[in-house]
Amino acid sequence: MALIDTHAHLDSYARKGELGAVLDRAKDAGVNKVIAIGTDLDDWDFNREQAIAYPGQVYYTVGLHPCCVKEDWAQSVQRLESYWLDARIKPVALGECGLDRFHLPKDELEALKIFAWQIDAFKVQLELARKLKCKLVIHARGAFQETVQLIDASGVDWANIVFHCFSEGADEVRALNARGGRASFTGIITYKNADNVRAALLAQGIEILMVETDAPYLAPAPNRGKTNEPAWVSYTALSAATLLGVSTQHLTEVTTRNAKLFFGIS
């Protein structure tokens, strides 16, 4: 059984004319499926077209990333539901969406304004996820508690929620798990200064674990500092298996099964 990279951004490879080669390298590395994650209008249609062009290999999501929330965010968000009406191929999740304080401007008033937009955009996407009963890929950076509180208030089923690229600690992942949600882990678990993230992985355990690259970002050791790509989720899987004290084959089987069940892919 092959690995699934449950979170990657493929548009940057296409702009360089490298997408085909990247997907070929992924298959050669035993990563047979990739979920292309939506962030804004610029990549929603692109991701859908890749899912059509690479059936059974590429799947896609649509969502408005908090760092892409601008004053006119509502015009973008109102288009999201139409993707679930597409007779050709539907998204496997809504997202990534959520809250991000890390990238806010330094000016306090400007930051408050943009963060308020993020909250409003997230609330609308949560309501859509509740209506569609779809899976939801969450981005939370520097705003974990607010993100959890908004999900709690939304009525969205926590079993449909994954916090991607988890970078909090064990207490935070337990808070997700207690609600029925889960965390997904990237190459951060291979970084020397990421003891808290490794502790979170151990606290969650393997039963609901999924792995991802967040490519082209966050390349795992031994490739840290390079442009990440889906093939390298294998390094994250190897590190996770070592941490959890299981074989890489067992971790591959469990995480692949989890990803297929969560995202509803065959």
C-alpha positions in Angstrom: 0.0 0.0 0.0 1.3 3.4 -1.0 1.4 6.7 0.9 -1.0 9.6 0.4 0.3 13.2 0.7 -2.9 14.8 2.2 -1.8 18.4 1.8 0.2 19.9 -1.1 0.1 23.1 -3.2 0.8 22.1 -6.8 0.4 25.4 -8.7 4.0 26.5 -8.1 5.3 23.4 -9.9 3.0 24.0 -12.9 4.2 27.6 -13.2 7.7 26.2 -13.6 6.6 23.5 -16.0 7.6 20.8 -13.4 4.2 19.4 -12.3 4.4 16.2 -14.4 7.9 15.4 -13.2 6.9 16.1 -9.6 4.0 13.7 -9.8 6.1 11.1 -11.5 8.7 11.3 -8.7 5.9 11.0 -6.1 4.7 7.7 -7.8 8.3 6.4 -8.0 8.6 7.1 -4.2 5.4 5.2 -3.5 3.3 8.3 -3.0 0.5 7.4 -5.4 -2.1 10.0 -4.3 -1.9 13.8 -3.6 -4.5 16.2 -2.4 -4.1 19.6 -3.9 -5.2 22.2 -1.4 -7.1 25.3 -2.3 -6.2 28.7 -0.9 -7.8 31.4 -3.2 -9.5 32.0 -6.5 -6.1 31.7 -8.2 -5.8 27.9 -7.5 -9.4 26.6 -7.2 -9.9 26.0 -10.9 -6.3 24.9 -11.4 -6.6 22.2 -8.7 -9.9 21.0 -10.2 -8.3 20.7 -13.6 -5.4 18.7 -12.2 -7.8 16.3 -10.5 -9.4 15.8 -13.9 -6.1 15.4 -15.7 -4.7 13.0 -13.2 -7.7 10.8 -12.1 -7.0 8.7 -9.1 -3.7 10.4 -8.4 -4.7 14.1 -7.7 -7.7 15.1 -5.6 -8.6 18.7 -4.7 -10.1 21.0 -2.2 -11.3 24.6 -2.4 -11.2 27.2 0.4 -10.1 30.7 1.3 -6.8 30.7 3.2 -6.7 33.3 6.0 -3.7 34.9 4.5 -5.7 35.4 1.3 -8.6 37.2 3.0 -8.9 40.7 1.7 -11.7 43.3 2.0 -13.6 41.7 -0.8 -13.4 38.2 0.7 -17.1 37.6 0.5 -17.1 37.7 -3.4 -14.6 34.8 -3.4 -16.3 32.8 -0.7 -19.7 32.9 -2.4 -18.2 30.9 -5.3 -17.2 27.9 -3.1 -20.4 26.0 -3.1 -20.5 25.9 -6.9 -17.6 23.4 -6.9 -19.8 20.8 -5.2 -22.3 21.2 -8.0 -19.7 20.3 -10.7 -20.9 17.2 -12.5 -17.4 16.3 -13.5 -15.5 16.1 -10.2 -16.2 17.5 -6.7 -13.8 18.6 -4.0 -12.9 16.2 -1.3 -12.9 18.9 1.4 -13.4 22.6 2.0 -10.2 24.4 2.9 -7.8 25.3 3.8 -9.4 28.0 5.9 -9.1 29.3 9.4 -7.1 32.0 11.3 -3.5 33.3 11.0 -2.0 35.9 13.3 1.6 35.1 12.3 1.4 36.9 8.9 -0.5 39.9 10.0 1.0 43.4 9.4 2.9 45.1 12.2 0.6 48.0 12.3 -1.9 47.2 15.1 -5.0 48.8 13.6 -4.4 47.2 10.2 -3.8 43.8 11.9 -7.0 44.1 13.9 -9.0 45.0 10.7 -7.6 42.0 8.7 -8.0 39.6 11.6 -11.6 40.6 11.9 -12.0 39.8 8.1 -10.4 36.5 8.7 -12.9 35.7 11.5 -15.9 36.6 9.3 -14.6 34.7 6.3 -14.0 31.6 8.5 -17.5 31.8 10.0 -19.0 31.8 6.5 -16.9 28.8 5.4 -17.8 27.0 8.6 -21.5 27.5 7.9 -21.0 26.2 4.4 -19.1 23.1 5.7 -22.0 22.5 8.1 -24.5 22.8 5.3 -22.5 20.5 2.9 -21.5 18.1 5.7 -18.1 18.0 4.0 -14.6 17.6 5.4 -12.8 20.7 6.5 -9.0 21.4 6.3 -8.1 23.9 9.0 -5.2 26.4 9.0 -4.5 27.8 12.5 -1.3 29.7 13.2 -1.0 31.9 16.3 -4.7 31.6 16.8 -5.4 28.1 18.0 -7.9 28.8 20.8 -9.9 31.2 18.7 -10.1 28.7 15.9 -11.3 26.0 18.2 -13.9 28.3 19.7 -15.3 29.3 16.3 -15.6 25.6 15.3 -17.3 24.8 18.6 -19.8 27.5 18.0 -20.4 26.6 14.4 -22.1 23.3 14.8 -19.7 21.6 12.4 -19.1 17.9 13.2 -15.6 17.7 14.6 -15.2 14.2 13.0 -15.0 16.1 9.7 -12.1 18.3 10.8 -8.3 18.1 10.4 -5.9 20.7 11.6 -3.2 20.5 9.0 0.5 21.1 9.5 0.0 20.8 13.2 2.6 22.9 15.1 1.1 23.1 18.6 1.8 20.8 21.5 0.4 17.7 23.2 -2.3 19.6 25.2 -3.7 21.2 22.1 -3.9 18.0 20.1 -5.7 16.3 23.0 -8.2 19.2 22.9 -8.9 18.4 19.2 -9.0 14.6 19.8 -11.4 15.0 22.7 -13.8 16.8 20.4 -13.5 14.1 17.7 -11.1 16.1 15.5 -7.5 15.3 14.4 -4.2 16.7 13.5 -2.1 16.0 10.4 1.7 16.2 10.5 4.4 17.5 8.2 8.2 17.4 8.0 8.3 19.6 11.0 8.5 16.4 13.1 12.0 15.9 11.6 13.3 19.3 12.8 15.6 19.4 15.8 13.7 22.2 17.5 10.2 20.7 17.2 9.9 18.7 20.4 6.5 20.0 21.0 5.2 18.8 17.7 6.7 15.4 18.2 5.0 15.3 21.6 1.7 16.1 19.9 2.2 13.3 17.4 2.8 10.9 20.3 -0.2 12.2 22.2 -2.5 11.6 19.2 -1.0 8.3 18.3 -1.4 6.4 15.1 -5.1 5.5 15.1 -6.3 8.7 13.3 -2.9 9.9 12.0 -2.5 11.4 8.5 0.8 12.7 7.0 1.4 15.5 4.5 4.1 17.7 3.0 2.5 21.1 2.7 4.8 21.2 -0.4 6.5 23.3 -1.7 7.1 24.4 1.9 8.6 22.7 5.0 10.8 20.1 3.4 11.7 17.3 5.9 15.2 16.4 7.0 17.4 15.4 5.2 16.1 17.9 2.6 15.3 20.8 4.9 15.8 24.1 3.1 15.0 22.7 -0.3 11.8 23.0 -2.3 9.5 20.4 -0.8 7.5 18.0 -3.0 5.0 15.2 -2.4 7.6 12.4 -2.8 9.2 13.5 0.4 6.2 12.7 2.6 8.0 9.3 2.8 10.6 11.0 5.1 7.8 12.3 7.4 6.3 8.8 7.5 9.6 7.2 8.4 10.1 9.7 11.2 6.6 9.2 12.5 7.0 5.4 12.4 10.2 5.7 14.4 8.7 8.0 17.0 5.6 5.7 17.4 7.7 2.5 17.5 5.9 0.9 14.6 7.2 -0.3 11.2 7.1 2.1 8.3 4.8 -0.5 6.5 2.3 -0.4 9.3 2.3 3.4 9.5 1.9 3.5 5.7 -1.1 1.2 5.9 -2.8 3.0 8.7 -2.3 6.6 7.5 -3.3 5.6 3.9 -6.5 4.0 5.2 -7.2 7.0 7.4 -6.7 9.4 4.5 -9.0 7.4 2.2 -11.7 7.2 4.9 -11.4 10.9 5.9 -11.4 12.3 2.4 -13.7 9.7 0.9 -11.3 8.6 -1.9 -10.8 5.2 -3.3 
